[in-house]
Amino acid sequence: MITFPNAKINLGLHVLDRREDGFHNIESVIVPVSLCDSLEVVPDYKVASGHCSMEVYGLKVQGGGSENLCYRAYSQLAEQYSLPAVNIRLLKNIPTGAGLGGGSADAAFTIKMLNDLFGLKMTTELMEGHCAELGSDCSFFIGNATALTSGRGEMVDAFNSDMLVGYQVVVVHPGLHIDTGEAYSNITPDASKRGLLMNILANPMGQWKDTLVNDFEAVVFTQYPQLQSIKEKLYDNGAAYASLSGSGSSLYGLFKDTMLQDLQFGEYQVWSGAIG
């Protein structure tokens, strides 16, 4: 069985407060985009149950084998459901440490594939619960539709994305790997922003530039000024809205279909495609 885990972008990201478990409460609207990895899961009945072999191709990823989220997703379910052995092959196109959710998507899609492949009959809620144990934004990729996420990112509520109709996205990855934990350690939470995101997104996109904020920009733009330059260039080239995605390092711009053009960002990786 083969599937194609897709990336995501964040429309606004507010870090509200630090939790007792060490994580942070956040609010963000997450939007799926069509940049994707390729993931294959094949049963291996010649090997004892509970065994997972894994091969990763394409872009370099940090951590392999038992550290990979796909491997961990299988191990988590194998322990509960006594799954047959599997071979997993992952072709990475989504860069890691880029704020695009590639690892979380791979894990969530692994859970969905195992559910289908072995007839586990898990509900959406149960799969989201398994995902929450693997990563904060992993649960989003079970439904994989534009959603308001809260808590530490594992709480997912449907969100009307009609305002994105007629737009495409341009994603620029500058080749930097930003550690999410380190980014959070440098941020100042602001609980006064709780609940503001929905009101901001209700306004026309033309007003978002001055009101829709990713709180991580204040941190990572100081450390990596080139990221702010990329954002400014996206606006200079006609983006209706531009922002850092997640904790970075990728930046994205939303463009009307009729305005989308080939943008040049030197040595940086540039991808454009569909939203949702």
Secondary structure as GFF3:
##gff-version 3
##sequence-region A 1 276
A	DSSP	beta_strand	2	3	.	.	.	ID=ss1
A	DSSP	beta_strand	6	18	.	.	.	ID=ss2
A	DSSP	beta_strand	24	36	.	.	.	ID=ss3
A	DSSP	beta_strand	38	43	.	.	.	ID=ss4
A	DSSP	beta_strand	52	58	.	.	.	ID=ss5
A	DSSP	three_ten_helix	65	67	.	.	.	ID=ss6
A	DSSP	alpha_helix	69	81	.	.	.	ID=ss7
A	DSSP	beta_strand	86	92	.	.	.	ID=ss8
A	DSSP	alpha_helix	102	117	.	.	.	ID=ss9
A	DSSP	alpha_helix	124	132	.	.	.	ID=ss10
A	DSSP	alpha_helix	140	143	.	.	.	ID=ss11
A	DSSP	beta_strand	147	150	.	.	.	ID=ss12
A	DSSP	beta_strand	155	158	.	.	.	ID=ss13
A	DSSP	three_ten_helix	162	164	.	.	.	ID=ss14
A	DSSP	beta_strand	167	173	.	.	.	ID=ss15
A	DSSP	alpha_helix	180	185	.	.	.	ID=ss16
A	DSSP	three_ten_helix	191	193	.	.	.	ID=ss17
A	DSSP	alpha_helix	196	201	.	.	.	ID=ss18
A	DSSP	three_ten_helix	205	207	.	.	.	ID=ss19
A	DSSP	alpha_helix	208	211	.	.	.	ID=ss20
A	DSSP	alpha_helix	217	223	.	.	.	ID=ss21
A	DSSP	alpha_helix	225	236	.	.	.	ID=ss22
A	DSSP	beta_strand	241	244	.	.	.	ID=ss23
A	DSSP	beta_strand	251	256	.	.	.	ID=ss24
A	DSSP	three_ten_helix	257	259	.	.	.	ID=ss25
A	DSSP	beta_strand	269	273	.	.	.	ID=ss26
###
